[in-house]
Amino acid sequence: MKKIDYQNILSAVALFAVVTLSSCGNDLKVSEADDHAMHNHQSKSASEMQESYGKVFFTNIQNGDTLTNPVALAYGVEGMEVHPAGEIIEGTGHHHLLIGLDSIAAGQVVPADKSHIHYGGGQTADTLELPTGNVKLSLQFADGMHASYGSKMSHTVEVFIK
């Protein structure tokens, strides 16, 4: 029987509330201590999954491809299952697209902004307008509370967008 770490659960719930309210355009004041706790949230599943990683990948593009806007992207995962955000279930998570960025360290929460696209509904594809020129795209898998599984569950390509 697994021991439940209520501190991590409370931190994750607080972070989920901040991300949800922020994405709705509401202003929310967060204390420095709360902000620090939320950004250092370490998911049990992220830590426990260190030994049993699979891999994530783009199913329809490769490193060095030349693409035209709008760009259709499709995401795959092996060794884990895609599950919507909101709860931590061992062996599951969801995709995040990092535009112009590398992977996020294991256990760190993936930010929500224009460079960090969340697919918390369990989506495995999207069509986006991307910046033109050379663009780095990183696919990052994270748990149900957006805590990254780290570089082992990340895949980066560099493409040219016309």
N, C-alpha and C positions, 0 to 999 in steps of 0.2 A: 504494500500500500504506500502510495506516495505521500510525503509530508507536504502540506500546502503552505507556501510562503505568503502570508497575508500582506506583508509590507510591500512586496513586489506587485501584488494584485492592486493594492490601494494606489501605488504610484502609477501603475498603468491606467487605472480608471481616471485618475486626475489628469494624466496626459491626454487620454482620449477626449475628456471634456474640453480641455484647452484647444486641441486640434479641431474638434467639432465646432466649438463656438467661434474660433478664429476663422474657420472656413465659411461661416455664416455671416461674416462681416461684423460681428459683435466685438467690442473692445473688452478685454478681460485683463485685470491687473493680477500678476503673479508675483509672489514674494521671491526674493533671491534664493531663499532656502528651498522653496517649492520648485523653482526653476531648476536648481542644481539637482534635486532629487529626481525630477522627471527626466532630465537629460542623461542621468547616469543610471537609468532604469536598466536592470539586467534581468531578462526573462529567464526563468528556470528552463524553459524549453530551448532557448538559444544556447544556454550553457550545457545542458544535457545532450543536445544534438551534436556537439563538437565531434563526437566519435563516429556518427552515422550520417554524414553529409551525402547528398546526391550532387546534382548539378543543375544550373539554370542556363538557358541559352535562347537566342533569337532563332525562331524556326524558319524565317523567310529572308533574312539578310546575313551577310558575312562581312568580316573585316575587309575594308578596301572597296566596298560597293559604292557605286554612284547612284543616288536616289533623287527623285523629283518630288517636291511638295505638291499636295499633302502626302506624307509618308505613312504607308500602312505597315504596322509592326505587329508581329505575332510572337508570343512568349511561350516557352516550354520549360518543364521541370522534370527531373528524374530523381527518384529516391525519396521524394516527399509528395504530398498532395496539396493542391490549391484549395484553400478554404477562405471564406470571407473574414475580414477583420472583425474584432469584437470580443473574441475569446481565444485563450491559448489552448490549443489541442496539439499534443505531441505529434510530430511528424507532419505538421501542416504549416501553411503560411500563405502569403500572397506576394505578388510582384510589385516592384517599384521601378520606375525608369528614372535614371539620373542623367541629366543632360549636361555634358561638359565636365562630368565629375567621375571620380573613381569610386570603388566600393566603400562601404561604411563599416567601421569596426564592429565585430560581433558584440551584441548586447546594447549597442547604441541605437537610440530611436531615430528612425528616418524622418527628417524634417518634412514639412508640407509647404512647398512653395513652387514657383514656376520652374525650378531646376530639379525638383524631386516630385515626380508624378506618382501618386498612390493609386493602386488598383485594389482597394480594400473590399470591393464587391466581389472579388475573385475573378476579375476579367483577365483574359489571356490574349487580348488583341486590342489595338487602338489605331486610329488614324490621326496624325498630328501635323501641324505646321511647325517645322523645325528651322533653326537659323541656317542661312545658306553658308556654303563653304565647308571646310573640314570640321566635323563635329564628332566628339567622343560620346558614345551612348553606353551606359552601364546598366545592366539589368541586375537588380538587387532583390533577393528573396528575404522576407522578414516574417516574424511570427504574428499572431493575431493582435498584438498590441504594438505593432510596427517596430519591434526590436530586431535589428539586423542579425542575420545568421553569419555575417562577415564575408570575407573575400572568397571563402570556399563555396559560397552560394551566390556568387556574383559572376557576371560575364561582361566583358567590355569589348566593344568594337569601335573602330574609327571609320567613318564613312564620309563621303562628299555629297552635300545636298545642293542641287541646282535649283 
